[in-house]
Amino acid sequence: MKFASDYIVGVDLGGTNIVSLLINGEGKVVGKDTRATLAQEGKEKTLSQIVNSVRTVLEKGQSQGISSTSIKGVGVGSPGPLDTKKGIIHFAPNLPGWNNVPLVSLLADQLKLPIFLENDANAAALAEWWIGAGKKVDNLVLLTLGTGIGGGIIIGGEVLHGAWDTAAEIGHMIIHEGGLVCGCGKRGCLEAYASATGVIKRTASLIKAGRKTLLRELVHDHLEDITCELVYRAAERGDELSQRIVEETARYLGIGIASLVNILNPEVVILSGGMTAAGDLLFKPVRKYARKYALEAAIRGVRIVPAKLGDNTGALGAAATVLKRKGWI
Amino acid sequence: MKFASDYIVGVDLGGTNIVSLLINGEGKVVGKDTRATLAQEGKEKTLSQIVNSVRTVLEKGQSQGISSTSIKGVGVGSPGPLDTKKGIIHFAPNLPGWNNVPLVSLLADQLKLPIFLENDANAAALAEWWIGAGKKVDNLVLLTLGTGIGGGIIIGGEVLHGAWDTAAEIGHMIIHEGGLVCGCGKRGCLEAYASATGVIKRTASLIKAGRKTLLRELVHDHLEDITCELVYRAAERGDELSQRIVEETARYLGIGIASLVNILNPEVVILSGGMTAAGDLLFKPVRKYARKYALEAAIRGVRIVPAKLGDNTGALGAAATVLKRKGWI
């Protein structure tokens, strides 16, 4: 930051909730607002939710003596595809009706502040680079392990956007050509195997093939209730089928990470998202398989670690986008 | 270049030949020297071959009125692994006895010029970015299709080195986990399928499985004489087995390129190396499969094209490394 008295706002625009943070130049949170996105009530409603959320954290700042002139900008992390330069959200799967929305100019009109847009997974990677698990590292890759698999890549301390803001679609690397069908319609994507969706599908197909498992008991035979978390819990309790799924998931992730390491040679690979709650049960075999499948010279010094920033990651990264675009970090 | 009167030298250090070029700031070649690497005669011999080759092009320059003061530096493109910052070649498969050779300081001592070291595939990518098939493009990927598959990646006009100079090992992306064994010892690497070695192995295994092919005739039943070039020639003549191999090779390359496009979102993908002599027979299906396997938003505007600079690519890229490190391009 230029001055100790400068502040910024970060907004994480999710399909369910909007999280806004008012932070100082070191990432210290001085105000937070969480509210429903109300995506089903339409675009205008969600826009006013964003504006009100930002105004709320600004008011929280004012009550602590932070004047409006010390607010240097607002960063918004959003699902994509989007255009970070033009500030347009082309389309957002979880926000019905959002087609080519010029979010930056719409928010600038109302908030009278500089607005910056970033892809949500890129923002998460930037946050972890700035003050998280990849602090002081030049090159890192972040994988978000959720319903799907997203990603963010930092190279030389900069977010990799690529030519048309579509870079870091890590979930759609093909690790097994001709393999399982992915949500994107192709076959063999990493996401088809190692996302929560992939884990659940692979588990279900083993159960349907007649394998015995503690999971049946845990969901009282309602197989549709099986979650990724339950699989990890059953594995911890010694369930063989679940242990096999956990081991295979780590292998698929290890293969994907190995390819990323061979291509990008990052110093740190950060895993985030619900599945990382499994801790060592996930990380130990992932590290083993990444080491097995990557080139030794590339993987030797790589750290594969959990994300550090928790629930605030998205909004912190959105705020960091302001600092980045202004050249302050 | 800072001044129109500035010149640079680029050296392509290969296992068989050393190519040196004296060029001006626009890449115009004013002197060239090619000589044997004499790798089998040891490191000292090869070092003196490099020094003599550089001195020869400098003399060619002098005879054209280019003074020694206008020579701004020498770039060397070398196989790796190497350390571009420290100027050390750790190891070079084709240069026996080269272990942790401090090439930059050794050459600087003898040539009294600034010396810069770059990985050979990175140098090729830089050359194509500078004055070749990727001119005026910010982001590109180059694949070298030879005995193995190498790569170079340009992001934001800069060579991607990664944390420890091992980035762009594109040939070792895993495209089919558990698949064919690669030269690196792992299974399922792109190189195992789509390098010249991979093409020949896949062809041989189909022939051994009893498939009929024109190739038998072309090599007078000496199957060990089958080359990648012959496979493409037989495919052009309508040989079904060869056509199948050509189509499959394009599919494997398309899958690898799709993953690269999803991860990096480049504007241009450049293919270089012997196999590209096949022209449309290679490029048409490669483009088709890359489009099939990549995300539409990422691949839509990507051009997949042959390299442009031919035999001089390596030395031109080595020279461009000097310009790059000095911040002139």
Contacts between the chains, C-beta under 8 A, distances in Angstrom:
chain1	res1	chain2	res2	distance
A	81	B	297	5.2
A	138	B	163	6.9
A	139	B	162	5.9
A	139	B	163	5.2
A	151	B	263	8.0
A	153	B	263	7.5
A	155	B	155	6.0
A	155	B	160	6.6
A	156	B	158	7.3
A	158	B	156	7.3
A	160	B	155	6.6
A	160	B	264	7.2
A	161	B	265	7.3
A	162	B	139	5.9
A	162	B	264	5.9
A	162	B	265	2.3
A	162	B	266	6.7
A	162	B	298	7.5
A	163	B	138	7.0
A	163	B	139	5.2
A	163	B	265	5.3
A	163	B	266	6.3
A	163	B	267	4.3
A	163	B	301	6.9
A	163	B	302	7.9
A	164	B	265	6.1
A	164	B	297	6.9
A	164	B	298	7.2
A	164	B	300	7.7
A	164	B	301	6.4
A	165	B	265	7.4
A	166	B	262	7.7
A	166	B	265	4.6
A	166	B	295	6.7
A	166	B	297	5.0
A	166	B	298	4.1
A	167	B	263	6.8
A	167	B	264	5.8
A	167	B	265	4.0
A	167	B	298	8.0
A	168	B	263	6.6
A	169	B	262	4.2
A	169	B	263	6.9
A	169	B	265	8.0
A	169	B	295	5.6
A	169	B	298	6.3
A	170	B	262	7.6
A	170	B	263	6.4
A	172	B	259	7.7
A	172	B	262	4.7
A	172	B	294	7.8
A	172	B	295	5.7
A	173	B	173	7.9
A	173	B	259	4.4
A	173	B	262	6.2
A	173	B	263	6.4
A	174	B	175	6.0
A	174	B	255	5.1
A	174	B	258	6.4
A	174	B	259	5.3
A	174	B	293	6.1
A	175	B	174	6.0
A	175	B	175	7.3
A	175	B	177	5.6
A	176	B	176	5.9
A	176	B	177	5.1
A	176	B	178	7.8
A	177	B	175	5.6
A	177	B	176	5.1
A	177	B	251	7.7
A	177	B	252	7.5
A	177	B	255	5.1
A	178	B	176	7.7
A	184	B	295	6.5
A	186	B	292	7.8
A	186	B	293	5.8
A	188	B	176	8.0
A	251	B	177	7.7
A	252	B	177	7.4
A	255	B	174	5.1
A	255	B	177	5.1
A	258	B	174	6.4
A	259	B	172	7.7
A	259	B	173	4.4
A	259	B	174	5.3
A	259	B	259	7.2
A	260	B	263	7.2
A	262	B	166	7.7
A	262	B	169	4.2
A	262	B	170	7.6
A	262	B	172	4.7
A	262	B	173	6.2
A	263	B	151	8.0
A	263	B	153	7.5
A	263	B	167	6.8
A	263	B	168	6.6
A	263	B	169	6.9
A	263	B	170	6.4
A	263	B	173	6.4
A	263	B	260	7.2
A	263	B	263	6.5
A	263	B	264	7.8
A	264	B	160	7.2
A	264	B	162	5.9
A	264	B	167	5.8
A	264	B	263	7.8
A	265	B	161	7.3
A	265	B	162	2.4
A	265	B	163	5.3
A	265	B	164	6.1
A	265	B	165	7.4
A	265	B	166	4.6
A	265	B	167	4.0
A	265	B	169	7.9
A	266	B	162	6.7
A	266	B	163	6.3
A	267	B	163	4.3
A	292	B	186	7.8
A	293	B	174	6.1
A	293	B	186	5.8
A	294	B	172	7.8
A	295	B	166	6.7
A	295	B	169	5.6
A	295	B	172	5.7
A	295	B	184	6.5
A	297	B	81	5.2
A	297	B	164	6.9
A	297	B	166	5.0
A	298	B	162	7.5
A	298	B	164	7.3
A	298	B	166	4.2
A	298	B	167	8.0
A	298	B	169	6.3
A	300	B	164	7.6
A	301	B	163	6.9
A	301	B	164	6.4
A	302	B	163	7.9
